[in-house]
Amino acid sequence: MIVVTDHGHVDAGGHGGRSAEERTAWVAACGPGLAPGGAVLPVRHVDVAAQVFAALEIVPDPHWTLDGRPFTPVAELVPQA
């Protein structure tokens, strides 16, 4: 399951501006390969589609020119001793 916002919000009300709070979105995800509470590298909106394809074991066509990458748990990047 993946839940993602399309923009942030400011306490004073409103969205769609250029402040960091308004331009920052969040992603919540769970499923195979994503440990509960596990840290992942920063995720971008373009990564959501890549994660969906990876979870469904769909190899994107190179002609789609997708820029995203599946969510990568930090633990996978740490060399194992």
HTML snippet that shows the backbone in 3Dmol.js (N, CA, C, O; Angstrom):
<script src="https://3Dmol.org/build/3Dmol-min.js"></script>
<div id="view" style="width:600px;height:400px;position:relative"></div>
<script>
const pdb = `
ATOM      1  N   MET A   1       0.849  -1.166   0.000  1.00  0.00           N
ATOM      2  CA  MET A   1       0.000   0.000   0.000  1.00  0.00           C
ATOM      3  C   MET A   1       0.895   1.228   0.000  1.00  0.00           C
ATOM      4  O   MET A   1       1.909   1.279   0.696  1.00  0.00           O
ATOM      5  N   ILE A   2       0.508   2.199  -0.780  1.00  0.00           N
ATOM      6  CA  ILE A   2       1.237   3.466  -0.853  1.00  0.00           C
ATOM      7  C   ILE A   2       0.229   4.597  -0.731  1.00  0.00           C
ATOM      8  O   ILE A   2      -0.795   4.606  -1.414  1.00  0.00           O
ATOM      9  N   VAL A   3       0.525   5.550   0.142  1.00  0.00           N
ATOM     10  CA  VAL A   3      -0.279   6.758   0.285  1.00  0.00           C
ATOM     11  C   VAL A   3       0.667   7.931   0.065  1.00  0.00           C
ATOM     12  O   VAL A   3       1.735   7.988   0.674  1.00  0.00           O
ATOM     13  N   VAL A   4       0.288   8.863  -0.797  1.00  0.00           N
ATOM     14  CA  VAL A   4       1.162  10.001  -1.101  1.00  0.00           C
ATOM     15  C   VAL A   4       0.321  11.268  -1.253  1.00  0.00           C
ATOM     16  O   VAL A   4      -0.787  11.236  -1.788  1.00  0.00           O
ATOM     17  N   THR A   5       0.869  12.374  -0.773  1.00  0.00           N
ATOM     18  CA  THR A   5       0.202  13.660  -0.971  1.00  0.00           C
ATOM     19  C   THR A   5       0.768  14.316  -2.223  1.00  0.00           C
ATOM     20  O   THR A   5       1.857  13.963  -2.676  1.00  0.00           O
ATOM     21  N   ASP A   6       0.037  15.261  -2.776  1.00  0.00           N
ATOM     22  CA  ASP A   6       0.532  15.954  -3.962  1.00  0.00           C
ATOM     23  C   ASP A   6       1.170  17.298  -3.622  1.00  0.00           C
ATOM     24  O   ASP A   6       1.775  17.935  -4.485  1.00  0.00           O
ATOM     25  N   HIS A   7       1.038  17.729  -2.374  1.00  0.00           N
ATOM     26  CA  HIS A   7       1.642  18.983  -1.942  1.00  0.00           C
ATOM     27  C   HIS A   7       1.565  19.067  -0.424  1.00  0.00           C
ATOM     28  O   HIS A   7       0.900  18.258   0.223  1.00  0.00           O
ATOM     29  N   GLY A   8       2.248  20.050   0.130  1.00  0.00           N
ATOM     30  CA  GLY A   8       2.203  20.284   1.562  1.00  0.00           C
ATOM     31  C   GLY A   8       1.146  21.312   1.920  1.00  0.00           C
ATOM     32  O   GLY A   8       0.223  21.570   1.147  1.00  0.00           O
ATOM     33  N   HIS A   9       1.294  21.896   3.106  1.00  0.00           N
ATOM     34  CA  HIS A   9       0.296  22.826   3.613  1.00  0.00           C
ATOM     35  C   HIS A   9       0.953  23.706   4.665  1.00  0.00           C
ATOM     36  O   HIS A   9       1.930  23.292   5.290  1.00  0.00           O
ATOM     37  N   VAL A  10       0.445  24.892   4.868  1.00  0.00           N
ATOM     38  CA  VAL A  10       0.921  25.768   5.941  1.00  0.00           C
ATOM     39  C   VAL A  10      -0.190  25.938   6.961  1.00  0.00           C
ATOM     40  O   VAL A  10      -1.371  25.940   6.614  1.00  0.00           O
ATOM     41  N   ASP A  11       0.201  26.083   8.235  1.00  0.00           N
ATOM     42  CA  ASP A  11      -0.780  26.209   9.312  1.00  0.00           C
ATOM     43  C   ASP A  11      -1.698  27.414   9.127  1.00  0.00           C
ATOM     44  O   ASP A  11      -2.844  27.390   9.575  1.00  0.00           O
ATOM     45  N   ALA A  12      -1.210  28.462   8.476  1.00  0.00           N
ATOM     46  CA  ALA A  12      -2.026  29.656   8.268  1.00  0.00           C
ATOM     47  C   ALA A  12      -3.126  29.410   7.239  1.00  0.00           C
ATOM     48  O   ALA A  12      -4.001  30.253   7.040  1.00  0.00           O
ATOM     49  N   GLY A  13      -3.076  28.270   6.599  1.00  0.00           N
ATOM     50  CA  GLY A  13      -4.079  27.926   5.593  1.00  0.00           C
ATOM     51  C   GLY A  13      -3.521  28.072   4.196  1.00  0.00           C
ATOM     52  O   GLY A  13      -2.669  28.920   3.929  1.00  0.00           O
ATOM     53  N   GLY A  14      -3.997  27.262   3.345  1.00  0.00           N
ATOM     54  CA  GLY A  14      -3.602  27.354   1.955  1.00  0.00           C
ATOM     55  C   GLY A  14      -2.483  26.405   1.577  1.00  0.00           C
ATOM     56  O   GLY A  14      -1.805  25.819   2.421  1.00  0.00           O
ATOM     57  N   HIS A  15      -2.324  26.282   0.293  1.00  0.00           N
ATOM     58  CA  HIS A  15      -1.280  25.445  -0.276  1.00  0.00           C
ATOM     59  C   HIS A  15      -1.038  25.916  -1.703  1.00  0.00           C
ATOM     60  O   HIS A  15      -1.765  26.765  -2.218  1.00  0.00           O
ATOM     61  N   GLY A  16      -0.039  25.373  -2.321  1.00  0.00           N
ATOM     62  CA  GLY A  16       0.261  25.751  -3.688  1.00  0.00           C
ATOM     63  C   GLY A  16       1.263  26.875  -3.797  1.00  0.00           C
ATOM     64  O   GLY A  16       1.599  27.304  -4.901  1.00  0.00           O
ATOM     65  N   GLY A  17       1.747  27.360  -2.658  1.00  0.00           N
ATOM     66  CA  GLY A  17       2.757  28.411  -2.676  1.00  0.00           C
ATOM     67  C   GLY A  17       4.149  27.839  -2.876  1.00  0.00           C
ATOM     68  O   GLY A  17       4.311  26.672  -3.233  1.00  0.00           O
ATOM     69  N   ARG A  18       5.134  28.663  -2.647  1.00  0.00           N
ATOM     70  CA  ARG A  18       6.519  28.272  -2.893  1.00  0.00           C
ATOM     71  C   ARG A  18       7.318  28.006  -1.619  1.00  0.00           C
ATOM     72  O   ARG A  18       8.526  27.779  -1.694  1.00  0.00           O
ATOM     73  N   SER A  19       6.684  28.029  -0.470  1.00  0.00           N
ATOM     74  CA  SER A  19       7.422  27.766   0.769  1.00  0.00           C
ATOM     75  C   SER A  19       7.784  26.283   0.848  1.00  0.00           C
ATOM     76  O   SER A  19       7.159  25.446   0.196  1.00  0.00           O
ATOM     77  N   ALA A  20       8.794  25.970   1.650  1.00  0.00           N
ATOM     78  CA  ALA A  20       9.215  24.574   1.814  1.00  0.00           C
ATOM     79  C   ALA A  20       8.062  23.721   2.331  1.00  0.00           C
ATOM     80  O   ALA A  20       7.895  22.578   1.907  1.00  0.00           O
ATOM     81  N   GLU A  21       7.261  24.274   3.251  1.00  0.00           N
ATOM     82  CA  GLU A  21       6.132  23.525   3.805  1.00  0.00           C
ATOM     83  C   GLU A  21       5.095  23.189   2.740  1.00  0.00           C
ATOM     84  O   GLU A  21       4.496  22.113   2.766  1.00  0.00           O
ATOM     85  N   GLU A  22       4.884  24.107   1.807  1.00  0.00           N
ATOM     86  CA  GLU A  22       3.887  23.886   0.759  1.00  0.00           C
ATOM     87  C   GLU A  22       4.415  23.005  -0.376  1.00  0.00           C
ATOM     88  O   GLU A  22       3.637  22.367  -1.084  1.00  0.00           O
ATOM     89  N   ARG A  23       5.715  22.974  -0.542  1.00  0.00           N
ATOM     90  CA  ARG A  23       6.305  22.192  -1.626  1.00  0.00           C
ATOM     91  C   ARG A  23       6.734  20.799  -1.186  1.00  0.00           C
ATOM     92  O   ARG A  23       7.170  19.996  -2.010  1.00  0.00           O
ATOM     93  N   THR A  24       6.615  20.507   0.104  1.00  0.00           N
ATOM     94  CA  THR A  24       7.029  19.205   0.620  1.00  0.00           C
ATOM     95  C   THR A  24       5.817  18.298   0.762  1.00  0.00           C
ATOM     96  O   THR A  24       4.830  18.661   1.402  1.00  0.00           O
ATOM     97  N   ALA A  25       5.898  17.127   0.167  1.00  0.00           N
ATOM     98  CA  ALA A  25       4.842  16.126   0.271  1.00  0.00           C
ATOM     99  C   ALA A  25       5.388  14.963   1.084  1.00  0.00           C
ATOM    100  O   ALA A  25       6.578  14.926   1.397  1.00  0.00           O
ATOM    101  N   TRP A  26       4.537  14.026   1.425  1.00  0.00           N
ATOM    102  CA  TRP A  26       5.002  12.847   2.159  1.00  0.00           C
ATOM    103  C   TRP A  26       4.474  11.589   1.504  1.00  0.00           C
ATOM    104  O   TRP A  26       3.481  11.600   0.776  1.00  0.00           O
ATOM    105  N   VAL A  27       5.173  10.505   1.787  1.00  0.00           N
ATOM    106  CA  VAL A  27       4.800   9.188   1.270  1.00  0.00           C
ATOM    107  C   VAL A  27       4.808   8.221   2.442  1.00  0.00           C
ATOM    108  O   VAL A  27       5.747   8.212   3.237  1.00  0.00           O
ATOM    109  N   ALA A  28       3.776   7.418   2.548  1.00  0.00           N
ATOM    110  CA  ALA A  28       3.723   6.328   3.524  1.00  0.00           C
ATOM    111  C   ALA A  28       3.529   5.048   2.723  1.00  0.00           C
ATOM    112  O   ALA A  28       2.673   4.986   1.840  1.00  0.00           O
ATOM    113  N   ALA A  29       4.322   4.030   3.032  1.00  0.00           N
ATOM    114  CA  ALA A  29       4.227   2.782   2.265  1.00  0.00           C
ATOM    115  C   ALA A  29       4.517   1.593   3.161  1.00  0.00           C
ATOM    116  O   ALA A  29       5.250   1.698   4.145  1.00  0.00           O
ATOM    117  N   CYS A  30       3.936   0.473   2.807  1.00  0.00           N
ATOM    118  CA  CYS A  30       4.245  -0.787   3.471  1.00  0.00           C
ATOM    119  C   CYS A  30       4.094  -1.896   2.443  1.00  0.00           C
ATOM    120  O   CYS A  30       3.363  -1.761   1.462  1.00  0.00           O
ATOM    121  N   GLY A  31       4.793  -2.982   2.686  1.00  0.00           N
ATOM    122  CA  GLY A  31       4.715  -4.107   1.775  1.00  0.00           C
ATOM    123  C   GLY A  31       6.036  -4.850   1.734  1.00  0.00           C
ATOM    124  O   GLY A  31       6.962  -4.525   2.477  1.00  0.00           O
ATOM    125  N   PRO A  32       6.121  -5.846   0.868  1.00  0.00           N
ATOM    126  CA  PRO A  32       7.336  -6.646   0.774  1.00  0.00           C
ATOM    127  C   PRO A  32       8.579  -5.788   0.518  1.00  0.00           C
ATOM    128  O   PRO A  32       8.578  -4.916  -0.351  1.00  0.00           O
ATOM    129  N   GLY A  33       9.621  -6.047   1.277  1.00  0.00           N
ATOM    130  CA  GLY A  33      10.876  -5.330   1.104  1.00  0.00           C
ATOM    131  C   GLY A  33      10.961  -4.025   1.864  1.00  0.00           C
ATOM    132  O   GLY A  33      12.017  -3.393   1.882  1.00  0.00           O
ATOM    133  N   LEU A  34       9.870  -3.603   2.498  1.00  0.00           N
ATOM    134  CA  LEU A  34       9.868  -2.367   3.277  1.00  0.00           C
ATOM    135  C   LEU A  34       9.567  -2.725   4.727  1.00  0.00           C
ATOM    136  O   LEU A  34       8.434  -3.058   5.074  1.00  0.00           O
ATOM    137  N   ALA A  35      10.589  -2.653   5.562  1.00  0.00           N
ATOM    138  CA  ALA A  35      10.428  -3.013   6.968  1.00  0.00           C
ATOM    139  C   ALA A  35       9.628  -1.942   7.701  1.00  0.00           C
ATOM    140  O   ALA A  35       9.828  -0.753   7.454  1.00  0.00           O
ATOM    141  N   PRO A  36       8.721  -2.340   8.604  1.00  0.00           N
ATOM    142  CA  PRO A  36       7.967  -1.356   9.385  1.00  0.00           C
ATOM    143  C   PRO A  36       8.919  -0.418  10.131  1.00  0.00           C
ATOM    144  O   PRO A  36       9.791  -0.877  10.869  1.00  0.00           O
ATOM    145  N   GLY A  37       8.757   0.859   9.944  1.00  0.00           N
ATOM    146  CA  GLY A  37       9.601   1.840  10.606  1.00  0.00           C
ATOM    147  C   GLY A  37      10.992   1.934  10.024  1.00  0.00           C
ATOM    148  O   GLY A  37      11.826   2.679  10.537  1.00  0.00           O
ATOM    149  N   GLY A  38      11.259   1.191   8.962  1.00  0.00           N
ATOM    150  CA  GLY A  38      12.590   1.193   8.355  1.00  0.00           C
ATOM    151  C   GLY A  38      12.869   2.484   7.619  1.00  0.00           C
ATOM    152  O   GLY A  38      11.967   3.117   7.070  1.00  0.00           O
ATOM    153  N   ALA A  39      14.124   2.859   7.618  1.00  0.00           N
ATOM    154  CA  ALA A  39      14.536   4.074   6.926  1.00  0.00           C
ATOM    155  C   ALA A  39      14.731   3.787   5.445  1.00  0.00           C
ATOM    156  O   ALA A  39      15.225   2.724   5.067  1.00  0.00           O
ATOM    157  N   VAL A  40      14.344   4.730   4.620  1.00  0.00           N
ATOM    158  CA  VAL A  40      14.568   4.632   3.181  1.00  0.00           C
ATOM    159  C   VAL A  40      15.261   5.916   2.725  1.00  0.00           C
ATOM    160  O   VAL A  40      15.232   6.936   3.413  1.00  0.00           O
ATOM    161  N   LEU A  41      15.877   5.838   1.560  1.00  0.00           N
ATOM    162  CA  LEU A  41      16.462   7.047   0.981  1.00  0.00           C
ATOM    163  C   LEU A  41      15.342   8.035   0.702  1.00  0.00           C
ATOM    164  O   LEU A  41      14.177   7.640   0.655  1.00  0.00           O
ATOM    165  N   PRO A  42      15.663   9.305   0.517  1.00  0.00           N
ATOM    166  CA  PRO A  42      14.617  10.268   0.179  1.00  0.00           C
ATOM    167  C   PRO A  42      13.802   9.783  -1.023  1.00  0.00           C
ATOM    168  O   PRO A  42      14.351   9.259  -1.992  1.00  0.00           O
ATOM    169  N   VAL A  43      12.500   9.968  -0.940  1.00  0.00           N
ATOM    170  CA  VAL A  43      11.582   9.513  -1.983  1.00  0.00           C
ATOM    171  C   VAL A  43      11.005  10.731  -2.688  1.00  0.00           C
ATOM    172  O   VAL A  43      10.629  11.717  -2.054  1.00  0.00           O
ATOM    173  N   ARG A  44      10.942  10.642  -4.016  1.00  0.00           N
ATOM    174  CA  ARG A  44      10.377  11.716  -4.827  1.00  0.00           C
ATOM    175  C   ARG A  44       9.055  11.232  -5.427  1.00  0.00           C
ATOM    176  O   ARG A  44       8.788  10.030  -5.454  1.00  0.00           O
ATOM    177  N   HIS A  45       8.240  12.153  -5.901  1.00  0.00           N
ATOM    178  CA  HIS A  45       6.967  11.753  -6.510  1.00  0.00           C
ATOM    179  C   HIS A  45       7.184  10.777  -7.660  1.00  0.00           C
ATOM    180  O   HIS A  45       6.403   9.841  -7.829  1.00  0.00           O
ATOM    181  N   VAL A  46       8.238  10.985  -8.454  1.00  0.00           N
ATOM    182  CA  VAL A  46       8.470  10.101  -9.601  1.00  0.00           C
ATOM    183  C   VAL A  46       8.826   8.683  -9.170  1.00  0.00           C
ATOM    184  O   VAL A  46       8.770   7.759  -9.982  1.00  0.00           O
ATOM    185  N   ASP A  47       9.194   8.498  -7.896  1.00  0.00           N
ATOM    186  CA  ASP A  47       9.543   7.169  -7.389  1.00  0.00           C
ATOM    187  C   ASP A  47       8.306   6.316  -7.086  1.00  0.00           C
ATOM    188  O   ASP A  47       8.408   5.091  -7.006  1.00  0.00           O
ATOM    189  N   VAL A  48       7.152   6.945  -6.919  1.00  0.00           N
ATOM    190  CA  VAL A  48       5.935   6.195  -6.577  1.00  0.00           C
ATOM    191  C   VAL A  48       5.589   5.202  -7.686  1.00  0.00           C
ATOM    192  O   VAL A  48       5.335   4.030  -7.407  1.00  0.00           O
ATOM    193  N   ALA A  49       5.577   5.654  -8.927  1.00  0.00           N
ATOM    194  CA  ALA A  49       5.263   4.745 -10.036  1.00  0.00           C
ATOM    195  C   ALA A  49       6.303   3.636 -10.128  1.00  0.00           C
ATOM    196  O   ALA A  49       5.949   2.479 -10.357  1.00  0.00           O
ATOM    197  N   ALA A  50       7.573   3.966  -9.953  1.00  0.00           N
ATOM    198  CA  ALA A  50       8.626   2.951 -10.011  1.00  0.00           C
ATOM    199  C   ALA A  50       8.428   1.904  -8.927  1.00  0.00           C
ATOM    200  O   ALA A  50       8.657   0.719  -9.167  1.00  0.00           O
ATOM    201  N   GLN A  51       8.006   2.323  -7.737  1.00  0.00           N
ATOM    202  CA  GLN A  51       7.755   1.373  -6.647  1.00  0.00           C
ATOM    203  C   GLN A  51       6.570   0.470  -6.973  1.00  0.00           C
ATOM    204  O   GLN A  51       6.612  -0.731  -6.705  1.00  0.00           O
ATOM    205  N   VAL A  52       5.526   1.036  -7.544  1.00  0.00           N
ATOM    206  CA  VAL A  52       4.359   0.233  -7.913  1.00  0.00           C
ATOM    207  C   VAL A  52       4.754  -0.819  -8.940  1.00  0.00           C
ATOM    208  O   VAL A  52       4.393  -1.987  -8.801  1.00  0.00           O
ATOM    209  N   PHE A  53       5.491  -0.415  -9.969  1.00  0.00           N
ATOM    210  CA  PHE A  53       5.934  -1.383 -10.975  1.00  0.00           C
ATOM    211  C   PHE A  53       6.784  -2.470 -10.338  1.00  0.00           C
ATOM    212  O   PHE A  53       6.591  -3.649 -10.635  1.00  0.00           O
ATOM    213  N   ALA A  54       7.725  -2.101  -9.466  1.00  0.00           N
ATOM    214  CA  ALA A  54       8.594  -3.085  -8.824  1.00  0.00           C
ATOM    215  C   ALA A  54       7.787  -4.048  -7.959  1.00  0.00           C
ATOM    216  O   ALA A  54       8.025  -5.256  -7.983  1.00  0.00           O
ATOM    217  N   ALA A  55       6.837  -3.519  -7.199  1.00  0.00           N
ATOM    218  CA  ALA A  55       6.026  -4.370  -6.319  1.00  0.00           C
ATOM    219  C   ALA A  55       5.185  -5.357  -7.125  1.00  0.00           C
ATOM    220  O   ALA A  55       4.932  -6.475  -6.676  1.00  0.00           O
ATOM    221  N   LEU A  56       4.756  -4.944  -8.306  1.00  0.00           N
ATOM    222  CA  LEU A  56       3.953  -5.812  -9.159  1.00  0.00           C
ATOM    223  C   LEU A  56       4.818  -6.634 -10.119  1.00  0.00           C
ATOM    224  O   LEU A  56       4.309  -7.371 -10.964  1.00  0.00           O
ATOM    225  N   GLU A  57       6.135  -6.489  -9.969  1.00  0.00           N
ATOM    226  CA  GLU A  57       7.107  -7.196 -10.817  1.00  0.00           C
ATOM    227  C   GLU A  57       6.892  -6.899 -12.297  1.00  0.00           C
ATOM    228  O   GLU A  57       6.978  -7.787 -13.146  1.00  0.00           O
ATOM    229  N   ILE A  58       6.612  -5.630 -12.586  1.00  0.00           N
ATOM    230  CA  ILE A  58       6.448  -5.163 -13.959  1.00  0.00           C
ATOM    231  C   ILE A  58       7.717  -4.416 -14.350  1.00  0.00           C
ATOM    232  O   ILE A  58       8.146  -3.504 -13.643  1.00  0.00           O
ATOM    233  N   VAL A  59       8.311  -4.795 -15.458  1.00  0.00           N
ATOM    234  CA  VAL A  59       9.496  -4.104 -15.957  1.00  0.00           C
ATOM    235  C   VAL A  59       9.023  -2.989 -16.888  1.00  0.00           C
ATOM    236  O   VAL A  59       8.436  -3.262 -17.935  1.00  0.00           O
ATOM    237  N   PRO A  60       9.279  -1.724 -16.506  1.00  0.00           N
ATOM    238  CA  PRO A  60       8.830  -0.615 -17.352  1.00  0.00           C
ATOM    239  C   PRO A  60       9.519  -0.634 -18.716  1.00  0.00           C
ATOM    240  O   PRO A  60      10.694  -0.982 -18.824  1.00  0.00           O
ATOM    241  N   ASP A  61       8.791  -0.264 -19.730  1.00  0.00           N
ATOM    242  CA  ASP A  61       9.345  -0.152 -21.075  1.00  0.00           C
ATOM    243  C   ASP A  61      10.301   1.042 -21.099  1.00  0.00           C
ATOM    244  O   ASP A  61       9.924   2.125 -20.651  1.00  0.00           O
ATOM    245  N   PRO A  62      11.519   0.881 -21.604  1.00  0.00           N
ATOM    246  CA  PRO A  62      12.466   2.006 -21.655  1.00  0.00           C
ATOM    247  C   PRO A  62      11.931   3.213 -22.425  1.00  0.00           C
ATOM    248  O   PRO A  62      12.348   4.342 -22.168  1.00  0.00           O
ATOM    249  N   HIS A  63      11.034   2.993 -23.343  1.00  0.00           N
ATOM    250  CA  HIS A  63      10.471   4.101 -24.112  1.00  0.00           C
ATOM    251  C   HIS A  63       9.592   5.014 -23.263  1.00  0.00           C
ATOM    252  O   HIS A  63       9.276   6.129 -23.678  1.00  0.00           O
ATOM    253  N   TRP A  64       9.197   4.555 -22.090  1.00  0.00           N
ATOM    254  CA  TRP A  64       8.395   5.387 -21.192  1.00  0.00           C
ATOM    255  C   TRP A  64       9.245   6.481 -20.560  1.00  0.00           C
ATOM    256  O   TRP A  64       8.703   7.460 -20.048  1.00  0.00           O
ATOM    257  N   THR A  65      10.543   6.336 -20.585  1.00  0.00           N
ATOM    258  CA  THR A  65      11.513   7.287 -20.011  1.00  0.00           C
ATOM    259  C   THR A  65      11.131   7.743 -18.600  1.00  0.00           C
ATOM    260  O   THR A  65      11.096   8.938 -18.309  1.00  0.00           O
ATOM    261  N   LEU A  66      10.850   6.786 -17.744  1.00  0.00           N
ATOM    262  CA  LEU A  66      10.524   7.093 -16.353  1.00  0.00           C
ATOM    263  C   LEU A  66      11.788   7.505 -15.603  1.00  0.00           C
ATOM    264  O   LEU A  66      12.851   6.919 -15.809  1.00  0.00           O
ATOM    265  N   ASP A  67      11.680   8.492 -14.752  1.00  0.00           N
ATOM    266  CA  ASP A  67      12.821   8.986 -14.002  1.00  0.00           C
ATOM    267  C   ASP A  67      12.928   8.408 -12.596  1.00  0.00           C
ATOM    268  O   ASP A  67      13.965   8.565 -11.952  1.00  0.00           O
ATOM    269  N   GLY A  68      11.898   7.753 -12.109  1.00  0.00           N
ATOM    270  CA  GLY A  68      11.868   7.288 -10.726  1.00  0.00           C
ATOM    271  C   GLY A  68      12.643   6.002 -10.506  1.00  0.00           C
ATOM    272  O   GLY A  68      13.082   5.339 -11.446  1.00  0.00           O
ATOM    273  N   ARG A  69      12.798   5.671  -9.222  1.00  0.00           N
ATOM    274  CA  ARG A  69      13.423   4.419  -8.814  1.00  0.00           C
ATOM    275  C   ARG A  69      12.606   3.862  -7.660  1.00  0.00           C
ATOM    276  O   ARG A  69      12.013   4.630  -6.902  1.00  0.00           O
ATOM    277  N   PRO A  70      12.560   2.538  -7.510  1.00  0.00           N
ATOM    278  CA  PRO A  70      11.813   1.969  -6.380  1.00  0.00           C
ATOM    279  C   PRO A  70      12.398   2.460  -5.051  1.00  0.00           C
ATOM    280  O   PRO A  70      13.581   2.790  -4.963  1.00  0.00           O
ATOM    281  N   PHE A  71      11.559   2.502  -4.036  1.00  0.00           N
ATOM    282  CA  PHE A  71      12.013   2.912  -2.704  1.00  0.00           C
ATOM    283  C   PHE A  71      13.137   1.976  -2.279  1.00  0.00           C
ATOM    284  O   PHE A  71      12.998   0.757  -2.376  1.00  0.00           O
ATOM    285  N   THR A  72      14.238   2.528  -1.814  1.00  0.00           N
ATOM    286  CA  THR A  72      15.385   1.725  -1.438  1.00  0.00           C
ATOM    287  C   THR A  72      15.623   1.817   0.060  1.00  0.00           C
ATOM    288  O   THR A  72      15.991   2.878   0.562  1.00  0.00           O
ATOM    289  N   PRO A  73      15.416   0.708   0.789  1.00  0.00           N
ATOM    290  CA  PRO A  73      15.729   0.745   2.213  1.00  0.00           C
ATOM    291  C   PRO A  73      17.203   1.037   2.436  1.00  0.00           C
ATOM    292  O   PRO A  73      18.052   0.500   1.724  1.00  0.00           O
ATOM    293  N   VAL A  74      17.520   1.874   3.406  1.00  0.00           N
ATOM    294  CA  VAL A  74      18.894   2.245   3.705  1.00  0.00           C
ATOM    295  C   VAL A  74      19.732   1.020   4.011  1.00  0.00           C
ATOM    296  O   VAL A  74      20.903   0.971   3.633  1.00  0.00           O
ATOM    297  N   ALA A  75      19.168   0.027   4.687  1.00  0.00           N
ATOM    298  CA  ALA A  75      19.912  -1.171   5.056  1.00  0.00           C
ATOM    299  C   ALA A  75      20.499  -1.862   3.829  1.00  0.00           C
ATOM    300  O   ALA A  75      21.561  -2.476   3.927  1.00  0.00           O
ATOM    301  N   GLU A  76      19.839  -1.778   2.683  1.00  0.00           N
ATOM    302  CA  GLU A  76      20.350  -2.420   1.463  1.00  0.00           C
ATOM    303  C   GLU A  76      21.615  -1.734   0.958  1.00  0.00           C
ATOM    304  O   GLU A  76      22.378  -2.331   0.200  1.00  0.00           O
ATOM    305  N   LEU A  77      21.845  -0.492   1.367  1.00  0.00           N
ATOM    306  CA  LEU A  77      22.998   0.249   0.880  1.00  0.00           C
ATOM    307  C   LEU A  77      24.213   0.117   1.778  1.00  0.00           C
ATOM    308  O   LEU A  77      25.314   0.513   1.396  1.00  0.00           O
ATOM    309  N   VAL A  78      24.025  -0.435   2.962  1.00  0.00           N
ATOM    310  CA  VAL A  78      25.119  -0.598   3.916  1.00  0.00           C
ATOM    311  C   VAL A  78      25.839  -1.912   3.607  1.00  0.00           C
ATOM    312  O   VAL A  78      25.205  -2.967   3.603  1.00  0.00           O
ATOM    313  N   PRO A  79      27.147  -1.871   3.347  1.00  0.00           N
ATOM    314  CA  PRO A  79      27.868  -3.118   3.064  1.00  0.00           C
ATOM    315  C   PRO A  79      27.773  -4.082   4.238  1.00  0.00           C
ATOM    316  O   PRO A  79      27.959  -3.694   5.391  1.00  0.00           O
ATOM    317  N   GLN A  80      27.486  -5.325   3.938  1.00  0.00           N
ATOM    318  CA  GLN A  80      27.392  -6.350   4.973  1.00  0.00           C
ATOM    319  C   GLN A  80      28.773  -6.916   5.265  1.00  0.00           C
ATOM    320  O   GLN A  80      29.546  -7.198   4.349  1.00  0.00           O
ATOM    321  N   ALA A  81      29.074  -7.079   6.544  1.00  0.00           N
ATOM    322  CA  ALA A  81      30.393  -7.596   6.945  1.00  0.00           C
ATOM    323  C   ALA A  81      30.443  -9.105   6.804  1.00  0.00           C
ATOM    324  O   ALA A  81      31.470  -9.719   7.094  1.00  0.00           O
TER     325      ALA A  81
END
`;
const viewer = $3Dmol.createViewer("view");
viewer.addModel(pdb, "pdb");
viewer.setStyle({}, {cartoon: {color: "spectrum"}});
viewer.zoomTo();
viewer.render();
</script>
